[in-house]
Amino acid sequence: MGKLKTIARRTFLIGSAGIVGGVVFGYWKYKTPYDNPLKAGLGEGAAALTPYVKIDEGGVTIITPRAEMGQGVHTTLAAMVAEELDVAFEAIKVEHGPASSAYFNEAIMADGLPFAPTDRGWLAETARASVAIPAKLLGMQTTGGSSTTPDGYEKMRKAGAAARLVLIEAAAQKLGVDVSSLKTKDGAVITPTGERHSYESLAVAAAGIEPPTDPPLKPQSEWRYLGKSMPRVDVVAKSTGTAEYSIDVRLPEMLYATVKMNPRLGGAMTAYDDSVAREMRGYIKTIDIGGGVAVIADNTWRAFEAAKAVECTWADAPYPPSTKAIFDAIETSFDEGHRDNRFTDLGDIDAALDGAVPVQAEYRVPILAHATMEPMNAVAWLRDGKLDIWAGNQFPTKAKADGAAIAGIDAEQVAVHTPYLGGGFGRKTELDFIQYAVQVAKHTEGKPVKVTWSREEDMCHDLYRPPAIARFRGAVENGMPTAYDGKIASPSIVESVSGRMGLPTVGPDKLIVDGAYGQPYAIPNYRITGYRSPPSIPISFWRSVGASYNGFFHESFMDELAHAAETDPLEMRLKLINHDVSRKVLEAVGEMSDWGSPLASGKGRGVAFTLSFNVPTAEVIEVSMTEDGLKVDKAWIAADVGTALDPGILEAQLSSGLIYGLTAAIQGEITLEDGEVQQTNFHDYDGLRINQTPEIAVRILENGDRITGIGEPGTPPAPAALANAIFAATGQRIRELPLNKHIDFV
């Protein structure tokens, strides 16, 4: 927490104002804040300066500026404010904030720096502290990188604390009593005689009071909500089917559309013929949107059917046309000309391997889709020089900027509404589906239009997780590794994303080696090198990004070294770990799984550890061979989050991350022929089913000194833990994913 305290000393608070029954409180870090995006939302005559907490005659509304896509962030962020504001948690309302740079994400930029999470040296700490300035200047409101909790932990609590103090001051002035005689409880200021004055009744007066610049926060010992499993604010709506996603939005006179894009991603459309579609019931119009067409109809199904009838002529793909050709290009990248980075380089690898009997292995992972349950969709309404967008997305400020550019209007005339997301996993940081919707809205004569992709269009036009190849060499002596040399080649996600945004790629891409470099193992000769292969199929952020495959590479080879050294895989890791917090995670998962206890014939356990997103995470998986194939029986997860703000959400996210990782490990694969993706729906790109999912046990540790997020760290260790368990059970070492290409599963 030392770093957070340092940041807090640099911060200051801005006052709020409110008239005609409305007031907004908030917390900001710098003396020149962005304009408050809530001013327009308070009604005529109301004033507001800060963006996090609204109080009006309707009660307390907490603004949570990050996307809720099932991970529980609205609940945790709301609890941060409610804790310090002293309101009844069950009485608050929660809204996603509007698109605004006021909600910029600093933590996601800090995690992008090429320093190991365990590096607390002067240079690393100075660099982390310095990202506050560019983060604010860029003003990116984005959800991802397990950054929501660390980014909001100070901001949201300070907002609640400041609001509470000015409410007390307003009550003291109204009653003519000393501030010290008043206290608060459950949304009211209480006098020594027990008289209650609701926050709603004090809001207008409180708006004129200058708030403190550094309000004190509750000690952890006094927390009512944080540190406990809170009822999720979205559970009732999602359980009753009343939660609104963008696919549920209905507006007067709404039109409906879908897209049909070149199946060779990024390729051009040279011609189209919609003559058959024009005769179909409900058809309205076909629009050339560049690389494909959008078809408008009077309902979504008719738009789908009409799109099928449109004949298009497609140009070739701008990348190698087959899976084999893509991997051939990656294979040629293991040379100095393609070297991108070397962030871990200890000892002398060449000398350590000279004369030793090397352990060698090559690993491969395929292209993967995000496969969100809610397909890409967006509603756009362009009329009278104003644009409204309804879309589940992870990047509202970019959605606003893109919408303005496409519509040809000022960004201040664009409103982005972010409802619940039916899954994201990084896919909805990419906004192609919103861009197409705005293009279509320019042709609807002022009527709103909902653009919904078919599942097939969605699956075949993803921005995928990249394929990768790893080549490792190592040596062991006296039961321990003496050398570990990892080479990892992959296309650059940063280069691909930057290219779509029209930005240059500057410097190395640490995502190529994330989850492999900076791991806290004290191997005397230890080197991890990343190689950037040529641009290929469009790629983007996928849950846990580079760590999703580097966890498999790194921990599979660690297991191979243990086998070569004739050493227990867990014991070897424990001897190598030079980071106490990580060691305790490994010890915990060993205890949970009863590691080392005898197993029946045909059973096996595998262990893996990955430090990613500042969260050391260890997993053990137990499998058994059956007549119907391999069965994944049990899984144990231990992770250290620094401070557990909501244990229930943490457990759910770690379990979810493990299942997502197992799905990819067992059966996830996107393949291409003639430049076209071959998998089209869940029948050939399936998720893990209930009968395949193991019994999962989770333990949360709190030895770390920083608040961390948890959306992604559960994924990276899962594929390696499973592959290592298969080796323990069968003696079969599988070095290529998906595993079902090499062994049958139940």
Salt bridges, closest charged atoms under 4 A:
GLU68 OE2 - ARG232 NH2 3.69
GLU83 OE2 - LYS218 NZ 3.22
GLU84 OE2 - ARG157 NE 3.76
ASP86 OD1 - ARG224 NH1 3.06
GLU95 OE1 - LYS54 NZ 3.41
GLU106 OE1 - LYS29 NZ 3.10
GLU125 OE1 - ARG128 NH1 2.69
GLU125 OE2 - ARG706 NH2 2.49
ASP151 OD2 - ARG66 NH2 2.93
ASP151 OD2 - LYS155 NZ 2.95
ASP186 OD1 - ARG224 NH2 3.04
GLU195 OE2 - HIS197 NE2 3.02
ASP214 OD1 - LYS158 NZ 2.42
ASP234 OD2 - ARG232 NH2 3.04
ASP234 OD2 - LYS238 NZ 2.87
ASP274 OD1 - ARG278 NH2 2.78
ASP298 OD2 - ARG302 NH1 3.05
GLU305 OE2 - LYS308 NZ 3.07
ASP328 OD2 - LYS324 NZ 2.90
GLU331 OE2 - ARG364 NH2 2.22
ASP335 OD1 - HIS338 ND1 3.09
GLU336 OE1 - ARG339 NH1 3.34
ASP340 OD1 - ARG532 NH2 2.77
ASP350 OD1 - ARG473 NH2 3.88
GLU362 OE2 - ARG364 NE 3.20
GLU362 OE1 - ARG471 NE 2.82
GLU374 OE1 - LYS428 NZ 3.50
ASP388 OD1 - ARG383 NH1 2.78
ASP388 OD2 - HIS417 NE2 2.63
ASP402 OD2 - LYS398 NZ 2.69
GLU430 OE2 - ARG500 NH2 2.61
ASP432 OD2 - ARG427 NH2 3.10
GLU457 OE2 - HIS461 ND1 3.34
ASP462 OD1 - HIS370 ND1 2.90
ASP462 OD1 - ARG427 NE 3.07
ASP485 OD2 - ARG473 NH2 2.77
ASP485 OD1 - ARG527 NE 3.15
GLU495 OE1 - ARG532 NH1 3.50
ASP514 OD1 - LYS510 NZ 2.83
GLU555 OE2 - HIS554 ND1 3.12
GLU555 OE1 - ARG573 NE 2.78
ASP559 OD1 - ARG573 NH1 3.48
ASP559 OD2 - ARG733 NH2 3.61
GLU560 OE2 - ARG735 NE 2.80
ASP580 OD1 - ARG583 NH1 3.46
ASP580 OD2 - LYS584 NZ 3.26
GLU591 OE2 - ARG699 NH2 3.62
GLU622 OE1 - ARG605 NE 3.02
ASP633 OD2 - LYS603 NZ 3.32
ASP633 OD1 - LYS631 NZ 3.77
GLU669 OE2 - LYS741 NZ 3.33
ASP674 OD2 - ARG264 NH2 2.93
GLU676 OE2 - ARG264 NH2 3.61
ASP684 OD2 - HIS683 NE2 3.37
ASP686 OD2 - ARG689 NE 3.13
ASP705 OD2 - ARG120 NH1 2.84
GLU736 OE2 - LYS741 NZ 3.39
GLU736 OE1 - HIS742 NE2 2.94
